[in-house]
Amino acid sequence: MKEEILVNVASGETRVAIVENGVLQEVLMERASRTGLVSNIYRGKVSRVLPGMQAAFIDVGLERTAFLHASDIVTPDVDDDGIEALDEPNNIRELVRDGDSILVQVVKDPIGTKGARLTTFITIPSRYLVYMPNGQGVGVSTRIDDETERERLRDTVAQFIDPDTRGGYIVRTAAEGAQYEALRADMLFLSKLWNIVEARSRQASASELVYQDLPLHERILRDLLNAEIERIRVDSDEAFHDMRHFAETFIPELAPVIEHYSGDRPLFDFHNVEEEIHKALNRKVGLKSGGYLIIDQTEAMTTVDVNTGAFVGHRNLEDTIFKTNLEAAQAIARQLRLRNLGGIIILDFIDMHDEEHRHQVLQALEKYLSRDHVKFFVSEVTQLGLVEMTRKRTRESLQHITCESCTVCNGRGYVKTAETVVYEIFREIMRQNRQFEFQKLMILASQEVIDLLLDEESSSLAEVEINTGKPIRVQAESSYHVEQFDVVLM
């Protein structure tokens, strides 16, 4: 599979597009005003302990206090007297107190109204390894399937660990096939980096940043590069040199695939990425067969509805439904990744009576989702014919990053009709008439509402005028949206 990474750097914003066989699969975005916080390490201050939630709010210097659950706090393996501690649920009161200073790491960016999620299980990644200062032993990524290779990697890393010191490692997927020297170099790098972080943490004051992760254009080299990447194109000269230097230092074999793009057309336009990003913000996603998806993102969950649309098939209804659902499974996997939708996701495929068809659609969905580097879980089809799944949410979705709630409908997704607004105006006039003295009044509203008042609702307007005993004038305001109006007493 041909895979490319496109990096677009503009003033204050960096965007990364992952393209497979010419089709956009994922977009990563980082803005100077809203830099991602995941992996950042802070010297935090406990601002409030919540025993009922077994959690604490931690001030790390952000706009909103961050959230730390008791299960995310490292506890010693033994008591002070050397006796092994019991494996019991942690009590937040025994772990932290108001005003305590604590070293924490962000594991989930602030999303919506929720603050960042924290942990004290500090991890520092490199190209092949993840160092855990508070951990022990060696773990290997489950994406490495070959058991012989897993044992080789585990044994290679384990032989360098000092048994008298605390700290463990996770071998990343990228380490598959990595040589002894490369793994050793990664361990030395992580050891030096942790010594620097530890020294900074001891000197840091409360709510101070101790360690910040790499910028996005360098982070993708560490986290996303694999053997399938054929080319990386960067449209910024400065970012290009940063990435080449990073690659030559840590991943020399992949440095040649990094290219500087200097074409006349913008990089994302040239590869049709801008148009695909624009489409990813729409509710409706068309399928090649004529069917379509409707994707609705809410605070609690995301729902995806599959419809046959104009697709009528050539055999029978069951065959048409099956083909539409198979196509939808591929489109859903791509859209979840492209839009970065996480949390609980409900998929409403078109009802299938054939058990084998249901099984094949689920298999297809899992197959297409398997290319996603974000952890997911898919359940069976429920009694209501729905597929429930989850996708780990660590950063905001594309919609949350690029959009805001509509100022007209306040995020409802719909607006009142002109007729509804007209009757609200009538009620407001009668309310004002009972409370205040005035000689006449004026209605200011959108052109659509004014047209309705003077046409279909003219008799009702005349009736209101008779009931109040005051003359009523109307005036259209071009800047008013349909729900906006003013009743001015004169």
Number of C-alpha atoms within 10 A of each C-alpha: 8 11 19 22 24 24 28 21 20 11 7 11 15 20 17 21 23 21 19 16 10 13 15 23 22 21 22 19 21 18 15 10 8 11 15 22 18 19 22 20 27 25 25 28 24 23 17 18 20 12 12 7 10 16 22 25 23 30 23 27 16 13 9 15 22 25 21 24 19 22 15 15 19 15 15 9 12 11 11 9 6 8 9 11 12 9 7 6 9 16 13 21 15 8 14 18 15 14 15 14 18 18 24 27 28 25 21 22 21 23 17 10 8 12 18 25 23 30 22 21 18 22 21 21 19 17 21 22 25 21 23 21 18 15 16 16 15 21 18 20 15 11 11 16 12 10 9 10 16 20 11 14 23 18 12 17 21 16 10 12 17 10 11 6 9 13 17 20 24 21 25 21 18 19 20 19 11 12 11 12 10 14 20 17 13 18 21 12 13 19 16 11 13 18 11 13 16 16 11 15 20 11 11 16 15 20 19 19 20 23 20 15 15 12 12 20 23 18 16 16 22 20 16 13 18 14 8 11 18 16 17 24 19 24 20 17 14 11 18 22 15 13 22 22 15 17 20 13 10 20 16 12 9 19 19 13 14 20 18 17 19 13 9 7 10 14 20 19 11 11 17 14 21 16 11 17 19 9 13 18 16 12 13 15 19 16 19 12 17 14 21 22 24 15 22 14 16 8 9 9 14 18 17 22 18 24 21 21 14 10 17 16 16 8 8 9 11 16 16 16 24 21 18 27 29 19 20 30 24 18 19 22 20 20 19 22 22 22 20 22 23 23 15 16 21 17 20 20 25 18 15 17 12 11 8 10 18 20 13 14 22 19 15 19 21 17 14 15 23 13 12 17 11 14 12 16 12 17 11 13 16 9 7 8 16 18 18 17 16 18 20 15 18 22 21 20 22 20 16 16 15 10 10 10 11 11 9 16 14 11 11 10 9 10 14 11 12 20 16 13 17 22 15 13 20 17 13 13 22 14 11 16 17 9 8 8 10 12 10 15 19 16 21 21 27 20 18 17 26 21 17 14 21 14 11 11 17 14 12 15 19 14 13 18 19 12 11 15 12 14 13 20 13 15 14 16 16 11 10 16 17 22 18 14 19 13 18 15 16 9
